[in-house]
């Protein structure tokens, strides 16, 4: 038995009688009532019953509901009661009341068990236990690619179908005078910059606005909608006769050849070839930082890529998606091996290797060895199966399943932006001949059977028809203010937006431009950005042209110097598939999304 317990039992003077315990309980209730009176936050208003009888009010307010003596105590309640009784036994009642009157009462705060804080790790263990979040790593890089403001608007290489301009001040070009329309037409046809020329042409904003809405097209059949091409817009039209088809095909060959020669001679910055199933963008040397004439074809299929390889046309696929866990060199090797089964295998190896080297990846020897090793593995596997006694039918079945899987892997990105093909340098001439002789260029069935692809260009060429965008102006009211809205509908080529922004910025007013992209041409802008980023990462000066060099060589391309300089830039903010463009005087430039 404990020594304290033995001393307590041996000394009868320390024993408490029931009468003493009841007195202590009554004293504790009085102390609690006194404590409630002292700590009361506010007094009752004068005239009330509680104000007249404060003692009675405090008695009823301080009283609590009597507990059931036969109920089971909650956890640790007996221990707390024992501690309270012992403390009351140790101190007399008068001392306890004196302490309550003298000490300052503190508000009771509920005790909440706070979670234990782990001990901070040493800096040398932080890198191992908590690796950096991948999202935090990608956000700063993404913000650097898209600047908040820029002094020059971006170039969009995807064709737009609609453009809407909203500005507080009146937008010129809606109601033109005779002199303004004639001067704008003359300036566009003769490729004259009204701001820098000394001719007697009208240089008013209306004339310059009309000049920005013109473009050249071939062929032009008013009863057909030739861009964008779909059966819904031409469902009421009957197919053309055979004699008409032959005449259109002959004229189209002449126009296409003339336009391609203009691009090679740097007399035309770019042009589009819009067929029923694909779109081609030809660009002159210097545009987008490329030193040679190049072309972008989208979308493509496995059969079209096989036809290009059979004609020994080298190309690359900059938007082809690969496994993120592999390195860049290995991903390029996978892209080439995925196409190795199409057409001539010896050509496919060399063609895609050289095309990849044009954008900075030159691994010809490595990929040839890998393809040869893959062929040897296939032969060894067949011989190994034969040595095991497997039937020829089973071996054929296994090879067929392998070829089907390979075909599905190769056709996974067909008819999408991933299938975009990039052709550069001397291969453009071979690609031009391919389009002239390919049977898939002109459709044989459908509403547009026999109609050659549509040629769109910012400068004139043989057989071209001068077209203009449809303009409609209205007034709108937003947030209690009046705005002028102008909508342009038709074929909005990349040179139209820089023309209009240059004109609208002279008004010294904020404005916004909203554009609608033709879905089949969205990959052209994305591929242009990818090629510029690849040049920046590789720092290949031989494959990147100086903007000043490109601007001087394209001085006679038909566009003004400011637009040509913007098209020759090869920076991260030079190309973007803009959906909304904002100009703010306070920000000092453009912002887009």
NORZI-V462973 format. One record per residue. N is the residue number from 1. RES is the residue in one small letter. PSI is psi in whole degrees, 0 to 359 (* if undefined). BURIAL is # if it has 16 or more other C-alpha atoms within 10 Angstrom, else .. Layout:
n = <N N>
res = <RES RES>
psi = <PSI PSI>
burial = <BURIAL BURIAL>
//
This chain:
n = <1 2 3 4 5 6 7 8 9 10 11 12 13 14 15 16 17 18 19 20 21 22 23 24 25 26 27 28 29 30 31 32 33 34 35 36 37 38 39 40 41 42 43 44 45 46 47 48 49 50 51 52 53 54 55 56 57 58 59 60 61 62 63 64 65 66 67 68 69 70 71 72 73 74 75 76 77 78 79 80 81 82 83 84 85 86 87 88 89 90 91 92 93 94 95 96 97 98 99 100 101 102 103 104 105 106 107 108 109 110 111 112 113 114 115 116 117 118 119 120 121 122 123 124 125 126 127 128 129 130 131 132 133 134 135 136 137 138 139 140 141 142 143 144 145 146 147 148 149 150 151 152 153 154 155 156 157 158 159 160 161 162 163 164 165 166 167 168 169 170 171 172 173 174 175 176 177 178 179 180 181 182 183 184 185 186 187 188 189 190 191 192 193 194 195 196 197 198 199 200 201 202 203 204 205 206 207 208 209 210 211 212 213 214 215 216 217 218 219 220 221 222 223 224 225 226 227 228 229 230 231 232 233 234 235 236 237 238 239 240 241 242 243 244 245 246 247 248 249 250 251 252 253 254 255 256 257 258 259 260 261 262 263 264 265 266 267 268 269 270 271 272 273 274 275 276 277 278 279 280 281 282 283 284 285 286 287 288 289 290 291 292 293 294 295 296 297 298 299 300 301 302 303 304 305 306 307 308 309 310 311 312 313 314 315 316 317 318 319 320 321 322 323 324 325 326 327 328 329 330 331 332 333 334 335 336 337 338 339 340 341 342 343 344 345 346 347 348 349 350 351 352 353 354 355 356 357 358 359 360 361 362 363 364 365 366 367 368 369 370 371 372 373 374 375 376 377 378 379 380 381 382 383 384 385 386 387 388 389 390 391 392 393 394 395 396 397 398 399 400 401 402 403 404 405 406 407 408 409 410 411 412 413 414 415 416 417 418 419 420 421 422 423 424 425 426 427 428 429 430 431 432 433 434 435 436 437 438 439 440 441 442 443 444 445 446 447 448 449 450 451 452 453 454 455 456 457 458 459 460 461 462 463 464 465 466 467 468 469 470 471 472 473 474 475 476 477 478 479 480 481 482 483 484 485 486 487 488 489 490 491 492 493 494 495 496 497 498 499 500 501 502 503 504 505 506 507 508 509 510 511 512 513 514 515 516 517 518 519 520 521 522 523 524 525 526 527 528 529 530 531 532 533 534 535 536 537 538 539 540 541 542 543 544 545 546 547 548 549 550 551 552 553 554 555 556 557 558 559 560 561 562 563 564 565 566 567 568 569 570 571 572 573 574 575 576 577 578 579 580 581 582 583 584 585 586 587 588 589 590 591 592 593>
res = <x x x x x x x x x x x x x x x x x x x x x x x x x x x x x x x x x x x x x x x x x x x x x x x x x x x x x x x x x x x x x x x x x x x x x x x x x x x x x x x x x x x x x x x x x x x x x x x x x x x x x x x x x x x x x x x x x x x x x x x x x x x x x x x x x x x x x x x x x x x x x x x x x x x x x x x x x x x x x x x x x x x x x x x x x x x x x x x x x x x x x x x x x x x x x x x x x x x x x x x x x x x x x x x x x x x x x x x x x x x x x x x x x x x x x x x x x x x x x x x x x x x x x x x x x x x x x x x x x x x x x x x x x x x x x x x x x x x x x x x x x x x x x x x x x x x x x x x x x x x x x x x x x x x x x x x x x x x x x x x x x x x x x x x x x x x x x x x x x x x x x x x x x x x x x x x x x x x x x x x x x x x x x x x x x x x x x x x x x x x x x x x x x x x x x x x x x x x x x x x x x x x x x x x x x x x x x x x x x x x x x x x x x x x x x x x x x x x x x x x x x x x x x x x x x x x x x x x x x x x x x x x x x x x x x x x x x x x x x x x x x x x x x x x x x x x x x x x x x x x x x x x x x x x x x x x x x x x x x x x x x x x x x x x x x x x x x x x x x x x x x x x x x x x x x x x x x x x x x x x x x x x x x x x x x x x x x x x x x x x x x x x x x x x x x x x x x>
psi = <147 150 323 321 320 321 326 322 329 342 101 346 340 354 146 139 161 327 322 322 318 321 318 324 317 319 322 323 320 320 320 320 319 322 320 324 322 321 11 130 331 156 157 152 147 144 345 168 324 330 324 326 76 328 315 322 316 329 317 326 324 346 144 167 131 133 154 118 340 359 157 132 150 175 136 8 323 320 319 320 320 320 320 319 318 322 325 327 323 325 142 168 319 320 322 317 322 320 321 325 331 324 154 129 133 141 139 129 125 139 116 128 111 146 144 131 128 150 130 141 156 152 330 338 349 322 326 317 325 88 155 142 133 332 320 334 327 334 312 323 321 323 333 330 324 101 157 317 152 145 338 141 153 159 130 120 359 139 136 148 337 152 133 127 129 125 154 317 162 137 126 162 357 316 99 146 171 317 323 316 319 318 320 320 317 319 322 316 320 2 52 135 109 332 334 352 158 18 173 22 155 127 25 160 327 318 320 327 319 326 327 348 11 151 169 143 145 138 167 109 107 333 359 148 104 356 129 152 124 159 338 321 343 27 340 359 144 149 159 156 164 324 321 323 316 321 317 319 320 316 325 321 318 316 318 318 317 319 323 322 325 321 319 325 4 27 355 128 325 166 161 144 108 103 185 326 355 166 136 135 114 133 144 165 134 335 132 17 8 141 350 163 138 165 148 124 125 145 169 169 172 322 322 319 325 322 323 321 325 330 6 46 118 140 169 165 89 337 8 125 141 176 130 340 342 164 172 320 320 325 321 323 322 321 319 320 332 333 359 337 2 126 213 121 321 325 322 325 310 325 309 332 316 325 324 326 336 334 16 355 102 94 52 311 317 317 327 318 321 320 320 321 322 319 319 323 320 317 318 323 319 316 324 320 321 322 333 354 20 141 154 328 320 320 320 322 319 317 324 318 322 318 324 318 321 322 320 323 324 328 9 323 17 146 31 178 335 336 8 140 134 126 133 151 216 340 340 325 318 323 323 316 326 317 329 326 350 137 338 354 318 127 145 340 164 181 327 30 130 353 120 166 154 131 126 130 155 353 163 153 175 129 6 150 132 123 159 153 146 127 135 129 141 171 135 162 122 130 37 10 150 137 154 130 130 127 129 129 135 220 104 102 167 336 348 316 314 325 311 320 323 324 317 331 339 340 352 50 151 146 165 146 129 134 150 124 140 120 326 346 8 328 338 319 320 321 324 319 320 319 322 319 323 322 323 322 322 340 43 98 332 335 358 129 150 132 325 320 316 324 319 322 334 24 337 29 353 348 158 165 327 319 320 319 322 323 334 350 146 57 172 333 11 333 132 138 84 133 330 128 130 137 127 131 326 319 339 28 201 149 146 169 *>
burial = <. . . . . . . . . . . . . . . . . . . . . . . # . . # # . # # . # # # # # . . . . . . . . . . . . # . . . . . . # # # . . # . . . . . . . . . . . . . . . . . . . . . . . . . # . . . . . . . . # . . # . . . . . . . . . . . . . . . . . . . . . . . . . . . . . . . . . . . . . . . . . . . . . # . . # # . # # # # # # # # # # # # # # # # . # . # # # . . . . . . # # # # # # # # # # . # # # # . . . . . . # # # # # # # # # # # # # # # # # # # # . . . # # # # # # . . . . # . . . . . . . . . . # . . # # . . # . . # # . . # # . # # # # # # # # # # # # # # # # # # # # # # # # # # # # # # # # # # # # # # # # # . . # # # # # . # # # # # # # # # # . . . . . . . . . . # # # # # # # . # # # # # . # . # # # # # # # # # # . # # # # . . # . . # # . . # . . . . . . . . . . # . . . . . . . . . . . . . . . . . . . . . . . . # . . # # . # # # # # # # # # # # # # . # # # # # # . # # # . . . . # # # . . . # # # # # # # # # # # # # # # . # # # # . # # . # . # . . . . . . . . . # # # # # # # # # # # # # # # # # # # . # # . . . . . # # # # # # # # # . # # # # # # # # # # # # # # . # . . . . . . . # # # . # . . # # . # # # # # # # # # . # # # # # # # # . # # # # # # # . # # # # # . . . . # # # # .>
//
